[in-house]
Amino acid sequence: MGSLKRKRETQKEDEPGLLEKSFLHTGCDSWGRGRKLGQGGFGSVYLASVKKPKLGSEGFPGIMAVKSALMVESLELMMEKSLLQTLRSSPFVIDCYGEDVTAGLGHNLVYNVFLVVWLQI
């Protein structure tokens, strides 16, 4: 138990949060942030998985990517999500499953966009 507490205290802001509370009704009752996949100009991208899908959440895959930014820095990410939704019928644009707002480390609000993830086997 002590090591878990120590990990919470030493966790950096760009690492996945241990506990995140969702504020939007996204179709995912619960999802977890995994390892960091990369970082861009509009946010960091993490592997994410649905923990407890709600009924009628067929649109959410079990494993996806989540692109995240602090809410105060998320205007570009919100615009990117809007553009992805507009172009969603194009075969050349990745799928966007929705958005969510969570409380991250230090209770900072984090804006999240759920995206398709391509896994190489």
MMTF fields as JSON, N, C-alpha, C and O atoms, coordinates in Angstrom:
{
  "mmtfVersion": "1.0.0",
  "mmtfProducer": "UNKNOWN",
  "numBonds": 483,
  "numAtoms": 484,
  "numGroups": 121,
  "numChains": 1,
  "numModels": 1,
  "chainsPerModel": [1],
  "groupsPerChain": [121],
  "chainIdList": ["A"],
  "bondAtomList": [4, 2, 8, 6, 12, 10, 16, 14, 20, 18, 24, 22, 28, 26, 32, 30, 36, 34, 40, 38, 44, 42, 48, 46, 52, 50, 56, 54, 60, 58, 64, 62, 68, 66, 72, 70, 76, 74, 80, 78, 84, 82, 88, 86, 92, 90, 96, 94, 100, 98, 104, 102, 108, 106, 112, 110, 116, 114, 120, 118, 124, 122, 128, 126, 132, 130, 136, 134, 140, 138, 144, 142, 148, 146, 152, 150, 156, 154, 160, 158, 164, 162, 168, 166, 172, 170, 176, 174, 180, 178, 184, 182, 188, 186, 192, 190, 196, 194, 200, 198, 204, 202, 208, 206, 212, 210, 216, 214, 220, 218, 224, 222, 228, 226, 232, 230, 236, 234, 240, 238, 244, 242, 248, 246, 252, 250, 256, 254, 260, 258, 264, 262, 268, 266, 272, 270, 276, 274, 280, 278, 284, 282, 288, 286, 292, 290, 296, 294, 300, 298, 304, 302, 308, 306, 312, 310, 316, 314, 320, 318, 324, 322, 328, 326, 332, 330, 336, 334, 340, 338, 344, 342, 348, 346, 352, 350, 356, 354, 360, 358, 364, 362, 368, 366, 372, 370, 376, 374, 380, 378, 384, 382, 388, 386, 392, 390, 396, 394, 400, 398, 404, 402, 408, 406, 412, 410, 416, 414, 420, 418, 424, 422, 428, 426, 432, 430, 436, 434, 440, 438, 444, 442, 448, 446, 452, 450, 456, 454, 460, 458, 464, 462, 468, 466, 472, 470, 476, 474, 480, 478],
  "bondOrderList": [1, 1, 1, 1, 1, 1, 1, 1, 1, 1, 1, 1, 1, 1, 1, 1, 1, 1, 1, 1, 1, 1, 1, 1, 1, 1, 1, 1, 1, 1, 1, 1, 1, 1, 1, 1, 1, 1, 1, 1, 1, 1, 1, 1, 1, 1, 1, 1, 1, 1, 1, 1, 1, 1, 1, 1, 1, 1, 1, 1, 1, 1, 1, 1, 1, 1, 1, 1, 1, 1, 1, 1, 1, 1, 1, 1, 1, 1, 1, 1, 1, 1, 1, 1, 1, 1, 1, 1, 1, 1, 1, 1, 1, 1, 1, 1, 1, 1, 1, 1, 1, 1, 1, 1, 1, 1, 1, 1, 1, 1, 1, 1, 1, 1, 1, 1, 1, 1, 1, 1],
  "groupList": [{"groupName": "MET", "atomNameList": ["N", "CA", "C", "O"], "elementList": ["N", "C", "C", "O"], "formalChargeList": [0, 0, 0, 0], "bondAtomList": [1, 0, 2, 1, 3, 2], "bondOrderList": [1, 1, 2], "singleLetterCode": "M", "chemCompType": "L-PEPTIDE LINKING"}, {"groupName": "GLY", "atomNameList": ["N", "CA", "C", "O"], "elementList": ["N", "C", "C", "O"], "formalChargeList": [0, 0, 0, 0], "bondAtomList": [1, 0, 2, 1, 3, 2], "bondOrderList": [1, 1, 2], "singleLetterCode": "G", "chemCompType": "PEPTIDE LINKING"}, {"groupName": "SER", "atomNameList": ["N", "CA", "C", "O"], "elementList": ["N", "C", "C", "O"], "formalChargeList": [0, 0, 0, 0], "bondAtomList": [1, 0, 2, 1, 3, 2], "bondOrderList": [1, 1, 2], "singleLetterCode": "S", "chemCompType": "L-PEPTIDE LINKING"}, {"groupName": "LEU", "atomNameList": ["N", "CA", "C", "O"], "elementList": ["N", "C", "C", "O"], "formalChargeList": [0, 0, 0, 0], "bondAtomList": [1, 0, 2, 1, 3, 2], "bondOrderList": [1, 1, 2], "singleLetterCode": "L", "chemCompType": "L-PEPTIDE LINKING"}, {"groupName": "LYS", "atomNameList": ["N", "CA", "C", "O"], "elementList": ["N", "C", "C", "O"], "formalChargeList": [0, 0, 0, 0], "bondAtomList": [1, 0, 2, 1, 3, 2], "bondOrderList": [1, 1, 2], "singleLetterCode": "K", "chemCompType": "L-PEPTIDE LINKING"}, {"groupName": "ARG", "atomNameList": ["N", "CA", "C", "O"], "elementList": ["N", "C", "C", "O"], "formalChargeList": [0, 0, 0, 0], "bondAtomList": [1, 0, 2, 1, 3, 2], "bondOrderList": [1, 1, 2], "singleLetterCode": "R", "chemCompType": "L-PEPTIDE LINKING"}, {"groupName": "GLU", "atomNameList": ["N", "CA", "C", "O"], "elementList": ["N", "C", "C", "O"], "formalChargeList": [0, 0, 0, 0], "bondAtomList": [1, 0, 2, 1, 3, 2], "bondOrderList": [1, 1, 2], "singleLetterCode": "E", "chemCompType": "L-PEPTIDE LINKING"}, {"groupName": "THR", "atomNameList": ["N", "CA", "C", "O"], "elementList": ["N", "C", "C", "O"], "formalChargeList": [0, 0, 0, 0], "bondAtomList": [1, 0, 2, 1, 3, 2], "bondOrderList": [1, 1, 2], "singleLetterCode": "T", "chemCompType": "L-PEPTIDE LINKING"}, {"groupName": "GLN", "atomNameList": ["N", "CA", "C", "O"], "elementList": ["N", "C", "C", "O"], "formalChargeList": [0, 0, 0, 0], "bondAtomList": [1, 0, 2, 1, 3, 2], "bondOrderList": [1, 1, 2], "singleLetterCode": "Q", "chemCompType": "L-PEPTIDE LINKING"}, {"groupName": "ASP", "atomNameList": ["N", "CA", "C", "O"], "elementList": ["N", "C", "C", "O"], "formalChargeList": [0, 0, 0, 0], "bondAtomList": [1, 0, 2, 1, 3, 2], "bondOrderList": [1, 1, 2], "singleLetterCode": "D", "chemCompType": "L-PEPTIDE LINKING"}, {"groupName": "PRO", "atomNameList": ["N", "CA", "C", "O"], "elementList": ["N", "C", "C", "O"], "formalChargeList": [0, 0, 0, 0], "bondAtomList": [1, 0, 2, 1, 3, 2], "bondOrderList": [1, 1, 2], "singleLetterCode": "P", "chemCompType": "L-PEPTIDE LINKING"}, {"groupName": "PHE", "atomNameList": ["N", "CA", "C", "O"], "elementList": ["N", "C", "C", "O"], "formalChargeList": [0, 0, 0, 0], "bondAtomList": [1, 0, 2, 1, 3, 2], "bondOrderList": [1, 1, 2], "singleLetterCode": "F", "chemCompType": "L-PEPTIDE LINKING"}, {"groupName": "HIS", "atomNameList": ["N", "CA", "C", "O"], "elementList": ["N", "C", "C", "O"], "formalChargeList": [0, 0, 0, 0], "bondAtomList": [1, 0, 2, 1, 3, 2], "bondOrderList": [1, 1, 2], "singleLetterCode": "H", "chemCompType": "L-PEPTIDE LINKING"}, {"groupName": "CYS", "atomNameList": ["N", "CA", "C", "O"], "elementList": ["N", "C", "C", "O"], "formalChargeList": [0, 0, 0, 0], "bondAtomList": [1, 0, 2, 1, 3, 2], "bondOrderList": [1, 1, 2], "singleLetterCode": "C", "chemCompType": "L-PEPTIDE LINKING"}, {"groupName": "TRP", "atomNameList": ["N", "CA", "C", "O"], "elementList": ["N", "C", "C", "O"], "formalChargeList": [0, 0, 0, 0], "bondAtomList": [1, 0, 2, 1, 3, 2], "bondOrderList": [1, 1, 2], "singleLetterCode": "W", "chemCompType": "L-PEPTIDE LINKING"}, {"groupName": "VAL", "atomNameList": ["N", "CA", "C", "O"], "elementList": ["N", "C", "C", "O"], "formalChargeList": [0, 0, 0, 0], "bondAtomList": [1, 0, 2, 1, 3, 2], "bondOrderList": [1, 1, 2], "singleLetterCode": "V", "chemCompType": "L-PEPTIDE LINKING"}, {"groupName": "TYR", "atomNameList": ["N", "CA", "C", "O"], "elementList": ["N", "C", "C", "O"], "formalChargeList": [0, 0, 0, 0], "bondAtomList": [1, 0, 2, 1, 3, 2], "bondOrderList": [1, 1, 2], "singleLetterCode": "Y", "chemCompType": "L-PEPTIDE LINKING"}, {"groupName": "ALA", "atomNameList": ["N", "CA", "C", "O"], "elementList": ["N", "C", "C", "O"], "formalChargeList": [0, 0, 0, 0], "bondAtomList": [1, 0, 2, 1, 3, 2], "bondOrderList": [1, 1, 2], "singleLetterCode": "A", "chemCompType": "L-PEPTIDE LINKING"}, {"groupName": "ILE", "atomNameList": ["N", "CA", "C", "O"], "elementList": ["N", "C", "C", "O"], "formalChargeList": [0, 0, 0, 0], "bondAtomList": [1, 0, 2, 1, 3, 2], "bondOrderList": [1, 1, 2], "singleLetterCode": "I", "chemCompType": "L-PEPTIDE LINKING"}, {"groupName": "ASN", "atomNameList": ["N", "CA", "C", "O"], "elementList": ["N", "C", "C", "O"], "formalChargeList": [0, 0, 0, 0], "bondAtomList": [1, 0, 2, 1, 3, 2], "bondOrderList": [1, 1, 2], "singleLetterCode": "N", "chemCompType": "L-PEPTIDE LINKING"}],
  "groupTypeList": [0, 1, 2, 3, 4, 5, 4, 5, 6, 7, 8, 4, 6, 9, 6, 10, 1, 3, 3, 6, 4, 2, 11, 3, 12, 7, 1, 13, 9, 2, 14, 1, 5, 1, 5, 4, 3, 1, 8, 1, 1, 11, 1, 2, 15, 16, 3, 17, 2, 15, 4, 4, 10, 4, 3, 1, 2, 6, 1, 11, 10, 1, 18, 0, 17, 15, 4, 2, 17, 3, 0, 15, 6, 2, 3, 6, 3, 0, 0, 6, 4, 2, 3, 3, 8, 7, 3, 5, 2, 2, 10, 11, 15, 18, 9, 13, 16, 1, 6, 9, 15, 7, 17, 1, 3, 1, 12, 19, 3, 15, 16, 19, 15, 11, 3, 15, 15, 14, 3, 8, 18],
  "groupIdList": [1, 2, 3, 4, 5, 6, 7, 8, 9, 10, 11, 12, 13, 14, 15, 16, 17, 18, 19, 20, 21, 22, 23, 24, 25, 26, 27, 28, 29, 30, 31, 32, 33, 34, 35, 36, 37, 38, 39, 40, 41, 42, 43, 44, 45, 46, 47, 48, 49, 50, 51, 52, 53, 54, 55, 56, 57, 58, 59, 60, 61, 62, 63, 64, 65, 66, 67, 68, 69, 70, 71, 72, 73, 74, 75, 76, 77, 78, 79, 80, 81, 82, 83, 84, 85, 86, 87, 88, 89, 90, 91, 92, 93, 94, 95, 96, 97, 98, 99, 100, 101, 102, 103, 104, 105, 106, 107, 108, 109, 110, 111, 112, 113, 114, 115, 116, 117, 118, 119, 120, 121],
  "secStructList": [7, 2, 2, 2, 2, 2, 2, 2, 2, 2, 7, 7, 6, 6, 1, 7, 7, 1, 7, 7, 3, 3, 7, 1, 7, 7, 1, 5, 1, 7, 3, 3, 3, 3, 3, 3, 3, 3, 3, 3, 6, 6, 3, 3, 3, 3, 3, 3, 3, 3, 1, 1, 5, 7, 6, 6, 7, 6, 6, 1, 7, 1, 3, 3, 3, 3, 3, 3, 3, 3, 4, 4, 4, 7, 2, 2, 2, 2, 2, 2, 2, 2, 2, 2, 2, 2, 6, 6, 6, 7, 6, 6, 1, 7, 7, 3, 3, 3, 3, 3, 3, 3, 3, 7, 4, 4, 4, 7, 3, 3, 3, 3, 3, 3, 3, 7, 7, 7, 7, 7, 7],
  "xCoordList": [0.821, 0.0, 0.861, 0.515, 1.999, 2.869, 3.438, 3.587, 3.763, 4.331, 3.318, 3.692, 2.039, 0.993, 0.888, 0.77, 0.933, 0.869, 2.071, 1.928, 3.259, 4.461, 4.351, 4.773, 3.786, 3.636, 2.711, 2.982, 1.629, 0.706, 1.401, 1.171, 2.253, 2.906, 3.985, 4.246, 4.628, 5.741, 5.349, 6.198, 4.1, 3.664, 3.763, 3.374, 4.291, 4.424, 3.106, 2.255, 2.933, 1.672, 1.419, 0.259, 2.465, 2.234, 2.043, 1.868, 2.074, 1.829, 0.345, -0.361, -0.131, -1.546, -1.906, -1.123, -3.088, -3.556, -4.029, -4.576, -3.821, -4.28, -5.79, -6.415, -6.37, -7.822, -8.288, -7.813, -9.203, -9.759, -11.266, -11.832, -11.914, -13.368, -13.914, -13.54, -14.808, -15.409, -16.568, -17.326, -16.71, -17.782, -18.836, -19.914, -18.547, -19.502, -20.085, -19.461, -21.278, -21.889, -21.523, -22.183, -20.471, -19.89, -20.331, -20.049, -21.012, -21.282, -20.339, -20.576, -19.278, -18.361, -18.614, -18.429, -19.032, -19.236, -17.896, -17.774, -16.899, -15.593, -14.532, -14.683, -13.482, -12.376, -11.087, -11.039, -10.044, -8.749, -7.699, -7.674, -6.84, -5.75, -4.556, -4.183, -3.956, -2.784, -1.512, -1.387, -0.57, 0.745, 0.67, -0.229, 1.615, 1.688, 2.199, 3.215, 1.488, 1.867, 2.662, 3.499, 2.401, 3.096, 2.577, 1.672, 3.164, 2.762, 2.85, 3.767, 1.887, 1.872, 1.626, 1.682, 1.355, 1.134, -0.162, -0.274, -1.145, -2.452, -2.719, -3.803, -1.775, -1.99, -1.173, -0.428, -1.32, -0.638, -1.618, -2.813, -1.104, -1.941, -1.578, -0.406, -2.609, -2.434, -3.274, -4.258, -2.884, -3.712, -4.817, -4.555, -6.03, -7.148, -7.988, -8.036, -8.648, -9.526, -10.812, -10.817, -11.893, -13.194, -13.25, -13.003, -13.574, -13.637, -15.027, -15.191, -16.03, -17.419, -18.299, -18.827, -18.472, -19.307, -20.766, -21.296, -21.415, -22.85, -23.623, -23.083, -24.872, -25.723, -25.84, -26.008, -25.752, -25.857, -24.573, -24.592, -23.445, -22.17, -21.386, -20.157, -22.089, -21.435, -20.41, -19.49, -20.537, -19.62, -18.241, -17.321, -18.068, -16.775, -16.091, -16.654, -14.884, -14.156, -13.568, -13.503, -13.148, -12.542, -11.228, -10.903, -10.467, -9.181, -9.206, -9.611, -8.775, -8.746, -7.617, -6.931, -7.419, -6.458, -7.239, -8.367, -6.647, -7.266, -6.227, -5.112, -6.628, -5.765, -6.235, -7.417, -5.329, -5.7, -4.89, -3.724, -5.557, -4.904, -5.594, -6.776, -4.853, -5.486, -6.591, -6.439, -7.696, -8.857, -8.494, -8.999, -7.639, -7.273, -6.42, -6.238, -5.894, -5.063, -5.686, -4.974, -6.992, -7.608, -8.383, -9.043, -8.335, -9.109, -8.76, -9.653, -7.469, -7.056, -7.527, -7.942, -7.467, -7.92, -9.43, -9.91, -10.172, -11.623, -11.922, -12.842, -11.142, -11.324, -10.945, -11.604, -9.891, -9.49, -10.587, -10.877, -11.196, -12.283, -13.467, -14.076, -13.794, -14.887, -14.604, -15.493, -13.37, -12.985, -13.053, -13.524, -12.588, -12.666, -14.115, -14.42, -15.008, -16.436, -17.011, -17.814, -16.606, -17.099, -16.642, -17.397, -15.403, -14.821, -14.91, -14.212, -15.743, -15.772, -16.145, -15.829, -16.797, -17.17, -16.023, -16.131, -14.933, -13.795, -12.973, -12.699, -12.578, -11.744, -10.308, -9.528, -9.952, -8.605, -8.461, -7.395, -9.528, -9.524, -9.814, -10.712, -9.064, -9.28, -10.633, -11.163, -11.176, -12.469, -12.315, -11.333, -13.303, -13.374, -14.632, -15.732, -14.48, -15.602, -16.333, -17.447, -15.738, -16.387, -15.374, -14.179, -15.867, -15.034, -15.418, -16.464, -14.573, -14.819, -14.002, -13.003, -14.423, -13.67, -13.448, -14.387, -12.197, -11.863, -11.095, -10.581, -11.031, -10.202, -8.894, -8.88, -7.803, -6.493, -5.764, -6.379, -4.445, -3.616, -3.853, -3.987, -3.902, -4.135, -5.518, -5.752, -6.448, -7.833, -7.945, -8.948, -6.927, -6.995, -7.943, -7.894, -8.804, -9.695, -8.915, -8.1, -9.18, -8.494, -9.538, -10.496, -9.357, -10.237, -9.66, -8.471, -10.509, -10.078, -10.895, -12.109, -10.24, -10.902, -10.536, -9.359, -11.567, -11.359, -11.185, -12.009, -10.1, -9.749, -9.493, -9.268, -9.533, -9.209, -7.726, -6.918, -7.368, -5.96, -5.646, -6.401, -4.54, -4.109, -3.016, -1.935, -3.286, -2.29, -1.632, -2.312, -0.318, 0.413, 0.692, 1.192, 0.364, 0.568, 1.756, 2.09],
  "yCoordList": [-1.201, 0.0, 1.259, 2.262, 1.193, 2.35, 2.712, 3.894, 1.702, 1.982, 2.652, 3.485, 2.293, 2.935, 4.406, 5.268, 4.686, 6.074, 6.848, 7.985, 6.245, 6.897, 7.186, 8.249, 6.246, 6.456, 7.628, 8.427, 7.75, 8.875, 10.199, 11.17, 10.238, 11.488, 11.882, 13.071, 10.893, 11.204, 11.214, 11.449, 10.966, 10.891, 12.257, 13.271, 12.277, 13.528, 13.869, 12.998, 15.141, 15.571, 14.976, 14.852, 14.594, 14.04, 12.531, 11.919, 11.917, 10.491, 10.258, 11.159, 9.058, 8.767, 8.901, 8.53, 9.429, 9.556, 8.216, 7.4, 7.995, 6.748, 6.718, 5.699, 7.827, 7.921, 9.155, 10.26, 8.978, 10.115, 10.016, 8.957, 11.1, 11.122, 11.748, 12.86, 11.017, 11.499, 12.442, 12.199, 13.523, 14.488, 14.464, 15.032, 13.819, 13.765, 12.367, 11.393, 12.268, 10.975, 10.603, 11.025, 9.812, 9.559, 8.255, 8.022, 7.401, 6.053, 5.069, 3.861, 5.574, 4.741, 5.066, 6.204, 4.074, 4.293, 4.488, 5.274, 3.769, 3.839, 3.477, 2.501, 4.244, 3.941, 4.224, 5.034, 3.546, 3.716, 4.185, 3.774, 5.051, 5.585, 4.659, 4.31, 4.259, 3.39, 4.163, 5.339, 3.47, 4.075, 5.178, 5.196, 6.081, 7.191, 6.686, 5.994, 7.038, 6.636, 7.714, 7.414, 8.968, 10.062, 11.405, 11.496, 12.453, 13.804, 14.684, 14.556, 15.575, 16.501, 17.911, 18.202, 18.773, 20.178, 20.44, 21.439, 19.558, 19.784, 18.901, 18.984, 18.059, 17.219, 15.951, 15.711, 15.138, 13.852, 12.737, 12.848, 11.653, 10.533, 9.313, 8.964, 8.675, 7.504, 6.351, 6.563, 5.149, 3.987, 4.022, 4.347, 3.7, 3.711, 2.465, 1.907, 2.034, 0.867, 1.121, 1.79, 0.574, 0.69, -0.355, -1.536, 0.077, -0.859, -1.428, -2.633, -0.562, -1.001, -0.322, 0.759, -0.928, -0.273, -0.212, -1.158, 0.917, 1.064, 0.362, 0.089, 0.078, -0.465, 0.559, 1.75, 0.107, 1.017, 1.734, 2.734, 1.252, 1.907, 1.154, 1.107, 0.557, -0.227, 0.583, 0.006, 1.885, 2.727, 2.821, 3.32, 2.361, 2.418, 1.064, 0.066, 1.011, -0.254, -0.536, 0.356, -1.756, -2.109, -1.394, -1.033, -1.191, -0.486, 0.654, 0.476, 1.82, 2.996, 3.903, 3.61, 4.988, 6.014, 7.178, 7.447, 7.86, 9.067, 10.19, 10.069, 11.272, 12.449, 13.432, 13.774, 13.891, 14.696, 15.981, 16.045, 17.003, 18.284, 18.896, 18.652, 19.69, 20.421, 21.289, 21.857, 21.395, 22.131, 23.562, 24.076, 24.207, 25.599, 25.723, 26.826, 24.599, 24.604, 23.771, 23.338, 23.538, 22.535, 23.103, 22.334, 24.387, 24.964, 24.303, 23.961, 24.125, 23.499, 22.05, 21.592, 21.323, 19.932, 19.854, 18.938, 20.789, 20.836, 21.105, 20.517, 21.994, 22.282, 21.062, 20.767, 20.361, 19.141, 18.083, 17.419, 17.922, 16.957, 17.322, 16.445, 18.6, 19.065, 18.774, 18.353, 19.001, 18.726, 17.226, 16.833, 16.392, 14.937, 14.474, 13.595, 15.062, 14.716, 15.125, 14.393, 16.282, 16.767, 15.868, 15.622, 15.381, 14.58, 13.074, 12.3, 12.654, 11.251, 10.263, 9.08, 10.696, 9.769, 9.512, 8.644, 10.257, 10.069, 8.853, 8.676, 8.012, 6.859, 7.257, 6.412, 8.525, 8.995, 9.706, 10.238, 9.714, 10.401, 9.379, 8.551, 9.428, 8.469, 8.702, 9.813, 7.645, 7.734, 8.423, 8.221, 9.234, 9.902, 9.396, 9.532, 8.815, 8.192, 9.132, 8.826, 10.252, 11.18, 11.91, 11.927, 12.505, 13.313, 13.078, 12.497, 13.528, 13.388, 14.454, 14.943, 14.805, 15.704, 14.97, 14.438, 14.945, 14.256, 15.194, 16.229, 14.818, 15.529, 14.764, 13.609, 15.394, 14.753, 15.066, 15.368, 14.989, 15.278, 16.709, 17.623, 16.895, 18.225, 18.756, 19.96, 17.877, 18.227, 19.164, 19.862, 19.185, 19.962, 19.264, 18.042, 20.02, 19.432, 19.105, 19.899, 17.916, 17.428, 17.116, 16.39, 17.662, 17.399, 16.219, 16.202, 15.224, 13.993, 13.74, 13.945, 13.296, 12.913, 11.458, 11.098, 10.622, 9.201, 8.969, 9.406, 8.276, 8.063, 6.574, 5.789, 6.215, 4.853, 4.617, 5.537, 3.403, 3.053, 1.891, 0.922, 2.004, 0.941, 0.167, 0.699, -1.094, -1.948, -2.845, -3.486, -2.888, -3.786, -5.068, -5.051, -6.177, -7.477, -8.181, -9.293],
  "zCoordList": [0.0, 0.0, 0.0, -0.625, 0.717, 0.768, -0.591, -0.902, -1.418, -2.73, -3.658, -4.485, -3.527, -4.327, -3.959, -4.83, -2.651, -2.209, -2.721, -3.17, -2.659, -3.149, -4.643, -5.099, -5.412, -6.853, -7.125, -8.022, -6.376, -6.566, -6.328, -7.049, -5.312, -4.959, -5.95, -6.134, -6.605, -7.495, -8.963, -9.822, -9.265, -10.649, -11.316, -10.736, -12.546, -13.287, -13.959, -14.143, -14.329, -14.932, -16.297, -16.691, -17.052, -18.379, -18.355, -19.409, -17.168, -17.049, -16.813, -16.36, -17.116, -16.89, -15.418, -14.543, -15.15, -13.778, -13.241, -13.982, -11.967, -11.355, -11.276, -11.569, -10.882, -10.767, -11.512, -11.248, -12.43, -13.142, -13.092, -13.363, -12.75, -12.693, -13.963, -14.333, -14.631, -15.866, -15.551, -14.613, -16.334, -16.118, -17.22, -17.045, -18.355, -19.455, -19.562, -19.141, -20.125, -20.398, -21.824, -22.773, -21.968, -23.278, -23.909, -25.085, -23.172, -23.659, -23.0, -23.029, -22.41, -21.629, -20.167, -19.736, -19.411, -17.991, -17.302, -16.363, -17.777, -17.154, -18.185, -18.92, -18.24, -19.135, -18.406, -17.481, -18.835, -18.194, -19.181, -20.341, -18.692, -19.504, -19.343, -18.223, -20.461, -20.441, -20.716, -20.376, -21.341, -21.581, -22.632, -23.472, -22.571, -23.504, -24.847, -24.913, -25.92, -27.265, -27.982, -28.832, -27.64, -28.297, -27.85, -27.02, -28.415, -28.056, -29.288, -30.099, -29.413, -30.536, -30.059, -28.865, -31.001, -30.677, -29.935, -29.225, -30.086, -29.475, -28.269, -27.692, -27.863, -26.69, -26.74, -27.69, -25.703, -25.606, -25.933, -25.655, -26.53, -26.931, -26.084, -25.937, -25.533, -24.674, -25.207, -25.915, -24.866, -25.097, -24.057, -22.899, -24.432, -23.484, -23.686, -24.783, -22.627, -22.73, -21.958, -20.926, -22.479, -21.831, -20.731, -20.976, -19.523, -18.397, -18.212, -18.023, -18.267, -18.07, -19.106, -18.843, -20.28, -21.292, -20.873, -20.291, -21.176, -20.924, -22.03, -23.102, -21.766, -22.813, -23.926, -23.664, -25.146, -26.282, -26.604, -27.322, -26.09, -26.371, -27.43, -27.374, -28.406, -29.44, -30.209, -30.787, -30.236, -30.983, -30.374, -31.023, -29.154, -28.489, -28.557, -28.106, -29.112, -29.121, -27.739, -26.892, -27.52, -26.237, -25.997, -24.866, -27.078, -26.995, -27.996, -29.145, -27.558, -28.425, -27.981, -27.002, -28.683, -28.293, -27.707, -28.121, -26.754, -26.217, -26.292, -25.785, -26.935, -27.046, -25.995, -25.95, -25.151, -23.991, -23.894, -24.283, -23.358, -23.076, -21.866, -21.625, -21.111, -20.021, -20.596, -21.677, -19.883, -20.379, -20.761, -21.76, -19.996, -20.282, -21.548, -22.062, -22.054, -23.262, -24.378, -25.285, -24.334, -25.212, -26.405, -27.103, -26.664, -27.767, -29.105, -29.88, -29.373, -30.641, -30.718, -31.783, -29.603, -29.584, -29.8, -30.468, -29.251, -29.484, -30.965, -31.534, -31.577, -33.001, -33.846, -34.843, -33.452, -34.157, -34.078, -35.073, -32.913, -32.734, -33.624, -34.237, -33.699, -34.541, -36.017, -36.756, -36.432, -37.815, -38.119, -39.186, -37.192, -37.375, -37.497, -38.302, -36.703, -36.778, -38.135, -38.714, -38.64, -39.927, -41.076, -42.016, -40.996, -42.069, -41.814, -42.469, -40.888, -40.459, -41.556, -41.432, -42.614, -43.683, -44.662, -45.528, -44.53, -45.428, -44.998, -43.811, -45.965, -45.624, -45.269, -44.831, -45.452, -45.188, -43.841, -43.53, -43.044, -41.747, -40.656, -40.807, -39.56, -38.475, -37.809, -37.818, -37.24, -36.561, -35.208, -34.493, -34.88, -33.589, -32.895, -33.43, -31.712, -31.014, -30.059, -29.633, -29.722, -28.799, -27.948, -28.246, -26.895, -26.015, -24.571, -24.28, -23.679, -22.253, -21.533, -22.061, -20.35, -19.487, -18.176, -17.583, -17.728, -16.492, -15.567, -15.993, -14.319, -13.346, -13.24, -12.813, -13.625, -13.586, -12.296, -11.273, -12.358, -11.187, -10.715, -11.53, -9.443, -8.887, -9.171, -9.062, -9.535, -9.859, -11.053, -11.2, -11.908, -13.15, -14.112, -14.247, -14.78, -15.769, -17.029, -17.498, -17.573, -18.762, -19.822, -19.558, -21.021, -22.152, -22.923, -23.241, -23.224, -23.871, -25.126, -25.13, -26.191, -27.438, -27.712, -27.747, -27.907, -28.167, -29.66, -30.463, -30.032, -31.433, -31.7, -30.778, -32.97, -33.36, -33.097, -33.222, -32.739, -32.551, -33.504, -33.588, -34.206, -35.127, -34.45, -34.195, -34.153, -33.5, -34.531, -35.332, -34.508, -35.393, -34.641, -33.517, -35.273, -34.626, -35.234, -34.824]
}
